[in-house]
Amino acid sequence: MAIRDSQAAAQRQAMSQMQVGGGMVHPLAVVEEGADIGRGTMIWRFTHVRSGAVIGSNCILGNCVYIDIDVHIGNGVKIQNCGLLYAGVTLEDEVFVGPNVTFTNDRYPRATSPDWQIVPTHVCHGASIGANATVVCGTVIGHYAMIAAGSVVTKDVAPFRLVRGNPARPAGYVCICGRKLGDNDLDIAQPIRCTCGSVVDLAAARVLRPKK
């Protein structure tokens, strides 16, 4: 019992020594020199952040997340356990990345490729990517779009769109709160009111009245 208490105390002390701007880097995480971590960001055990990566403020990176060189992450982003973000990926503010999501960055992967070039991927403000999804490089995911769990994204996703499947195809529209507004045949000529209270102009891809 005494050994367990001493181990817990040592872990608490180590964690307190690694607090960054009101956030926290777990002692079992690896943050390379040259990574830029914003205030209030929490980085949990076994996560690896490479040099040159930029992570905004008030983000949460779960266990076993990999953030590659020159990945750019905005503010308020949440990346669940085992997310893999390779070079060329940009996440804007308030993006949600579910567990085991993988981003690729190579259209023609080989173990050796002398002419390999990084193909960038961009995820816009407020978009959500469900568990076990794969995002193929070169795509843009629009703001507040929703990628269903297990989907394989091979093409751009429009704002407020719900997509699912392999390959991911449109399956309706979603609100900023994440609730489904309707199927593909929804009449988007007029603004749509969600049960959360928000009013969304899907034709213009903008929120007219956010939820209170």
C-alpha positions as CSV (number, residue, x, y, z in Angstrom):
1,M,0.0,0.0,0.0
2,A,2.8,2.4,0.9
3,I,4.6,1.6,-2.4
4,R,1.4,2.3,-4.4
5,D,0.9,5.6,-2.5
6,S,4.5,6.6,-3.2
7,Q,4.2,5.8,-6.9
8,A,1.0,7.9,-7.1
9,A,2.6,10.8,-5.3
10,A,5.6,10.6,-7.7
11,Q,3.3,10.6,-10.7
12,R,1.4,13.6,-9.4
13,Q,4.7,15.5,-8.8
14,A,5.9,14.7,-12.3
15,M,2.7,15.8,-13.9
16,S,2.7,19.1,-11.9
17,Q,6.2,19.8,-13.1
18,M,5.1,19.4,-16.7
19,Q,2.2,21.8,-16.6
20,V,2.3,24.3,-19.5
21,G,0.3,27.5,-19.5
22,G,-2.5,26.0,-17.4
23,G,-2.5,22.8,-19.5
24,M,-0.6,19.6,-18.9
25,V,1.8,17.2,-20.6
26,H,1.7,13.8,-19.1
27,P,5.2,12.5,-18.1
28,L,4.8,9.5,-20.4
29,A,4.0,11.7,-23.4
30,V,6.8,12.8,-25.8
31,V,6.8,16.4,-27.0
32,E,9.8,17.1,-29.1
33,E,11.8,20.4,-28.8
34,G,10.4,22.8,-31.4
35,A,6.8,21.8,-31.0
36,D,4.5,24.8,-30.2
37,I,1.8,24.0,-27.6
38,G,-0.9,26.5,-26.7
39,R,-2.1,27.5,-23.3
40,G,-4.5,25.1,-21.5
41,T,-3.8,22.2,-23.8
42,M,-3.8,18.7,-22.3
43,I,-1.6,16.0,-23.7
44,W,-2.1,12.5,-22.3
45,R,0.2,9.4,-21.9
46,F,2.0,7.8,-24.8
47,T,1.1,10.7,-27.2
48,H,4.0,11.9,-29.4
49,V,4.1,15.4,-30.8
50,R,6.9,16.0,-33.3
51,S,9.1,19.1,-33.7
52,G,7.5,21.8,-35.9
53,A,3.9,20.8,-35.0
54,V,1.7,23.6,-33.9
55,I,-1.2,23.0,-31.4
56,G,-3.5,25.7,-30.3
57,S,-4.9,26.5,-26.9
58,N,-7.4,24.5,-24.8
59,C,-7.0,21.3,-26.9
60,I,-7.2,17.7,-25.6
61,L,-5.0,15.0,-27.0
62,G,-5.9,11.6,-25.6
63,N,-3.7,8.5,-25.2
64,C,-1.4,7.3,-28.0
65,V,-2.1,10.2,-30.4
66,Y,0.6,10.9,-33.0
67,I,1.1,14.4,-34.3
68,D,3.6,14.6,-37.1
69,I,6.1,17.3,-38.2
70,D,4.4,20.5,-39.3
71,V,0.8,19.4,-38.5
72,H,-1.3,22.5,-37.6
73,I,-4.1,22.2,-35.0
74,G,-6.3,25.1,-34.0
75,N,-7.9,26.0,-30.7
76,G,-10.4,23.9,-28.8
77,V,-9.7,20.8,-30.8
78,K,-10.3,17.3,-29.3
79,I,-8.4,14.3,-30.6
80,Q,-9.4,11.0,-29.0
81,N,-7.2,8.0,-28.3
82,C,-4.9,6.7,-31.1
83,G,-5.6,9.4,-33.6
84,L,-2.9,9.5,-36.3
85,L,-2.2,12.9,-37.9
86,Y,0.7,12.9,-40.4
87,A,2.5,15.8,-42.0
88,G,0.3,18.0,-44.2
89,V,-2.8,17.9,-42.0
90,T,-4.4,21.1,-40.8
91,L,-7.3,21.1,-38.3
92,E,-9.1,24.4,-37.7
93,D,-10.7,25.4,-34.4
94,E,-13.1,23.1,-32.5
95,V,-12.6,20.1,-34.7
96,F,-13.4,16.7,-33.1
97,V,-11.4,13.6,-34.1
98,G,-12.7,10.3,-32.8
99,P,-10.6,7.4,-31.6
100,N,-8.5,5.5,-34.1
101,V,-9.0,8.1,-36.9
102,T,-6.2,8.0,-39.5
103,F,-5.1,10.8,-41.9
104,T,-3.0,9.8,-44.8
105,N,-0.6,12.0,-46.7
106,D,0.6,10.0,-49.7
107,R,-1.4,9.1,-52.7
108,Y,1.1,6.5,-54.0
109,P,2.6,4.9,-50.8
110,R,5.7,2.8,-51.1
111,A,8.4,1.9,-48.6
112,T,10.9,3.8,-50.7
113,S,9.8,6.6,-53.0
114,P,12.5,9.2,-54.1
115,D,9.9,11.6,-55.6
116,W,7.4,11.4,-52.7
117,Q,5.5,14.6,-52.0
118,I,3.2,15.3,-49.1
119,V,-0.5,15.8,-50.1
120,P,-2.2,18.1,-47.6
121,T,-5.6,17.7,-46.0
122,H,-7.7,20.5,-44.4
123,V,-10.5,20.1,-41.9
124,C,-12.5,23.2,-41.4
125,H,-14.0,24.8,-38.2
126,G,-16.3,22.6,-36.1
127,A,-16.2,19.5,-38.2
128,S,-16.4,16.1,-36.6
129,I,-14.8,12.8,-37.7
130,G,-16.2,9.6,-36.1
131,A,-14.2,6.7,-34.7
132,N,-12.1,4.5,-37.0
133,A,-12.6,6.8,-40.0
134,T,-9.8,7.2,-42.6
135,V,-9.3,10.5,-44.3
136,V,-7.5,10.1,-47.6
137,C,-5.1,12.9,-48.3
138,G,-5.9,15.8,-50.6
139,T,-9.4,16.3,-49.2
140,V,-11.1,19.3,-47.6
141,I,-13.8,18.6,-45.0
142,G,-16.1,21.6,-44.7
143,H,-17.1,23.5,-41.5
144,Y,-19.5,21.6,-39.2
145,A,-19.5,18.5,-41.5
146,M,-19.9,15.1,-39.9
147,I,-18.0,12.0,-40.9
148,A,-19.7,8.8,-39.7
149,A,-17.7,6.2,-37.8
150,G,-15.8,3.8,-40.0
151,S,-16.1,5.9,-43.1
152,V,-13.3,6.3,-45.7
153,V,-13.2,9.9,-47.0
154,T,-11.9,10.1,-50.5
155,K,-13.5,13.3,-51.8
156,D,-14.2,16.8,-50.4
157,V,-17.1,17.1,-48.0
158,A,-19.3,20.1,-48.1
159,P,-20.1,22.2,-45.0
160,F,-22.9,20.8,-42.8
161,R,-22.9,17.6,-44.7
162,L,-23.2,14.1,-43.2
163,V,-21.2,11.4,-45.0
164,R,-20.8,7.7,-44.3
165,G,-19.6,4.5,-45.8
166,N,-16.6,3.3,-47.9
167,P,-16.2,5.4,-49.9
168,A,-18.0,8.1,-47.9
169,R,-21.1,9.4,-49.6
170,P,-23.6,12.1,-48.6
171,A,-26.2,10.9,-46.2
172,G,-27.9,14.2,-45.2
173,Y,-27.2,17.4,-43.4
174,V,-26.3,18.2,-39.8
175,C,-26.6,21.2,-37.5
176,I,-23.8,22.9,-35.6
177,C,-24.9,20.8,-32.6
178,G,-24.3,17.6,-34.6
179,R,-28.0,16.6,-34.8
180,K,-29.2,15.5,-38.3
181,L,-31.4,18.1,-40.0
182,G,-32.6,15.9,-42.8
183,D,-31.7,13.5,-45.6
184,N,-30.2,14.3,-49.0
185,D,-33.6,15.3,-50.3
186,L,-34.1,18.0,-47.7
187,D,-35.3,21.3,-49.2
188,I,-32.4,23.7,-48.5
189,A,-33.9,26.7,-50.3
190,Q,-35.2,27.9,-46.9
191,P,-33.3,28.1,-43.6
192,I,-33.7,25.0,-41.4
193,R,-34.5,25.2,-37.6
194,C,-32.9,22.5,-35.5
195,T,-34.4,21.1,-32.3
196,C,-31.5,22.7,-30.5
197,G,-32.8,26.2,-31.5
198,S,-30.2,27.0,-34.1
199,V,-31.3,28.2,-37.6
200,V,-29.0,27.1,-40.4
201,D,-29.0,28.4,-44.0
202,L,-27.7,25.3,-45.7
203,A,-27.7,26.9,-49.2
204,A,-25.3,29.6,-48.0
205,A,-23.5,27.2,-45.6
206,R,-23.9,29.5,-42.6
207,V,-25.6,29.8,-39.2
208,L,-28.3,32.5,-39.0
209,R,-29.1,32.0,-35.4
210,P,-26.9,29.9,-33.1
211,K,-28.5,27.9,-30.3
212,K,-28.9,29.8,-27.0
